[in-house]
Amino acid sequence: MYKKEMAQARLSSHASESNDWQVVALALYLGCGIFSHDRDFWGAGVPIWSMDTVERCLKRGGLDL
């Protein structure tokens, strides 16, 4: 289903080292971010959300969806 994204996910960040590349590949396929405090996802090419980033976004006025 997401073979193209699988290759990109395995090459990006530390996700390939921690076996989290499947989560990155699915996020790339769906075009969405990942909610995590795990730094292994940083630099994976998808937005990484945590409670801190959600709070900052809400204080700033939310998302323009």
ABEGO torsion letter per residue (X at the ends): XAAAAAAAAAABEAAAAAGAAAAAAAAAAAGBBBBBABAAABGAGBBBBBAAAAAAAAAAGEBBX
